[in-house]
Amino acid sequence: MSRRLFAALTPSEPAREHLITALRPIRERDCNQLRFTEPDNWHITCAFYGETAEDPEWLLGHLAAASTGPLELCLSGAGSFSSRTLWIGVGGMRDRLRTLMSGCVLDPEEAARQRAHLTVARAHPRLSDPWLLGDITHALSVYRGPSWQATTIGLYESFLGQGRSGQPRYELLGTTEL
């Protein structure tokens, strides 16, 4: 049976609350042009396995083998992918985070394409202001949230379109200590 799986770190509650507060003015001003992701779903993807028949227990063992120890992280800066997806970057122990992410992937070529980030919004297909994401990215480039210690990594299954407002629903299958 094939499942859509990924491995991710979850920001602490204070880190999420800080980002919610920072995004509030943007959400209120630009809510009709952007679809914001649900804070309960926020995560930093370390590896995306896609549709896979890999055994979740085997993948959890793979994640345990990739462990680098706890990581001191913070949400920091912003960017966009293809002027369609707004993300917040990750600061702190970035070298160790890259090492962890490289160890979590199954395809070494995928490691080179990874960028640690947390997706916060996607542009509606008919974005009326082509400069909007650039302006927001510029405004959030100085953002820095509180630090937290990531001590576990989770293995999640993604169910597309089954969450609130047609967003994905994520189910935690298990965690392993970093």
C-alpha positions as CSV (number, residue, x, y, z in Angstrom):
1,M,0.0,0.0,0.0
2,S,1.4,3.4,-1.0
3,R,1.3,6.3,1.4
4,R,2.3,10.0,1.1
5,L,5.0,10.4,3.8
6,F,7.4,13.1,5.0
7,A,9.7,13.7,8.0
8,A,9.5,17.0,9.8
9,L,10.4,19.1,12.8
10,T,7.6,21.0,14.6
11,P,8.2,24.5,15.9
12,S,7.5,25.1,19.6
13,E,4.2,26.6,20.7
14,P,5.9,30.0,21.6
15,A,7.6,30.0,18.1
16,R,4.2,29.4,16.4
17,E,2.4,32.1,18.5
18,H,5.2,34.6,17.7
19,L,4.8,34.0,14.0
20,I,1.0,34.1,14.1
21,T,1.3,37.6,15.7
22,A,3.9,38.7,13.1
23,L,1.7,37.6,10.3
24,R,-1.6,39.0,11.7
25,P,-1.3,42.4,9.9
26,I,-0.5,40.7,6.6
27,R,-3.4,38.2,7.0
28,E,-5.8,41.1,7.7
29,R,-4.6,43.2,4.8
30,D,-4.0,40.5,2.1
31,C,-6.4,37.7,3.1
32,N,-8.2,37.7,-0.3
33,Q,-5.1,37.3,-2.3
34,L,-3.3,34.7,-0.2
35,R,-4.4,31.3,1.3
36,F,-2.6,31.0,4.6
37,T,-1.7,27.6,5.9
38,E,-3.1,26.4,9.3
39,P,-0.6,27.1,12.2
40,D,-1.5,23.6,13.5
41,N,0.0,22.2,10.3
42,W,3.2,24.2,10.4
43,H,6.4,22.1,10.1
44,I,9.9,22.2,8.7
45,T,10.2,19.3,6.2
46,C,13.4,17.4,6.6
47,A,12.6,14.8,3.9
48,F,9.6,14.3,1.6
49,Y,9.2,10.7,0.6
50,G,6.1,11.2,-1.6
51,E,4.0,8.2,-2.5
52,T,5.9,5.4,-1.0
53,A,5.4,1.8,0.0
54,E,8.3,2.1,2.6
55,D,7.4,0.7,6.0
56,P,6.9,3.5,8.5
57,E,8.8,1.6,11.2
58,W,11.7,1.2,8.8
59,L,11.6,5.0,8.0
60,L,11.5,5.8,11.7
61,G,14.7,3.7,12.1
62,H,16.2,5.6,9.2
63,L,15.4,8.9,10.9
64,A,16.9,7.7,14.1
65,A,20.1,6.8,12.3
66,A,20.2,10.3,10.8
67,S,20.0,11.9,14.2
68,T,22.4,14.8,15.0
69,G,21.3,15.4,18.5
70,P,18.9,18.2,19.7
71,L,19.0,21.4,17.5
72,E,18.6,25.0,18.7
73,L,16.5,26.6,16.0
74,C,14.4,29.7,15.3
75,L,12.2,30.9,12.5
76,S,14.0,33.7,10.7
77,G,13.7,35.6,7.4
78,A,11.4,34.9,4.5
79,G,11.3,34.1,0.9
80,S,9.0,32.8,-1.9
81,F,9.1,30.0,-4.3
82,S,8.1,31.0,-7.9
83,S,6.4,34.1,-6.6
84,R,3.5,31.8,-5.5
85,T,4.5,30.3,-2.1
86,L,5.5,32.4,0.9
87,W,7.8,30.8,3.4
88,I,9.7,31.6,6.6
89,G,13.3,30.5,6.9
90,V,15.0,28.7,9.7
91,G,18.0,30.0,11.7
92,G,20.1,28.7,14.5
93,M,22.1,25.5,14.1
94,R,21.8,25.5,10.3
95,D,24.8,23.3,9.5
96,R,23.5,20.6,11.8
97,L,20.0,21.0,10.4
98,R,21.4,20.5,6.9
99,T,23.3,17.4,8.0
100,L,20.0,16.1,9.6
101,M,18.1,16.8,6.4
102,S,20.7,15.1,4.2
103,G,20.6,12.0,6.4
104,C,16.8,11.9,6.3
105,V,16.4,11.7,2.5
106,L,16.4,8.4,0.7
107,D,17.8,9.9,-2.6
108,P,21.1,11.8,-2.1
109,E,20.3,14.0,-5.1
110,E,17.3,15.3,-3.3
111,A,19.5,16.6,-0.4
112,A,21.1,19.2,-2.7
113,R,17.6,20.7,-3.6
114,Q,16.4,21.1,0.0
115,R,15.9,24.4,1.8
116,A,14.8,24.5,5.4
117,H,11.6,26.5,5.5
118,L,8.0,26.7,6.9
119,T,5.3,27.4,4.3
120,V,2.9,30.1,5.6
121,A,0.8,31.0,2.5
122,R,0.2,30.4,-1.2
123,A,-1.0,33.0,-3.7
124,H,-4.5,32.5,-5.2
125,P,-4.3,31.5,-8.8
126,R,-5.6,35.0,-9.9
127,L,-3.3,37.1,-7.8
128,S,-4.3,40.6,-8.6
129,D,-1.1,42.3,-7.3
130,P,2.0,40.7,-8.9
131,W,4.3,42.6,-6.4
132,L,2.5,41.3,-3.3
133,L,4.7,38.4,-2.4
134,G,7.9,40.3,-3.1
135,D,6.7,43.1,-0.8
136,I,5.7,40.7,2.0
137,T,9.0,38.8,1.6
138,H,10.9,42.0,1.9
139,A,8.9,43.1,5.0
140,L,9.5,39.7,6.7
141,S,13.2,39.4,5.7
142,V,14.1,40.9,9.1
143,Y,11.7,38.6,11.0
144,R,13.3,36.5,13.8
145,G,11.2,34.5,16.2
146,P,12.2,33.0,19.5
147,S,14.6,30.0,19.7
148,W,13.4,26.6,20.6
149,Q,15.1,23.2,21.0
150,A,14.0,20.5,18.5
151,T,14.5,17.2,20.3
152,T,12.3,14.9,18.1
153,I,11.6,14.4,14.4
154,G,8.2,13.1,13.3
155,L,7.1,10.9,10.5
156,Y,3.9,12.1,9.0
157,E,1.3,10.9,6.5
158,S,-0.3,13.6,4.3
159,F,-3.9,13.4,3.1
160,L,-4.3,16.0,0.4
161,G,-7.5,18.0,0.5
162,Q,-8.8,16.4,3.7
163,G,-8.0,19.3,6.0
164,R,-9.7,22.6,6.7
165,S,-10.6,24.6,3.6
166,G,-9.3,21.9,1.4
167,Q,-5.8,22.0,2.8
168,P,-3.9,18.8,3.6
169,R,-4.4,16.9,6.8
170,Y,-1.3,15.5,8.4
171,E,-1.3,12.4,10.7
172,L,1.7,11.8,12.9
173,L,2.8,8.2,12.6
174,G,5.6,8.3,15.1
175,T,8.6,10.2,16.4
176,T,12.2,9.5,17.1
177,E,14.6,11.4,19.3
178,L,17.3,13.6,17.7
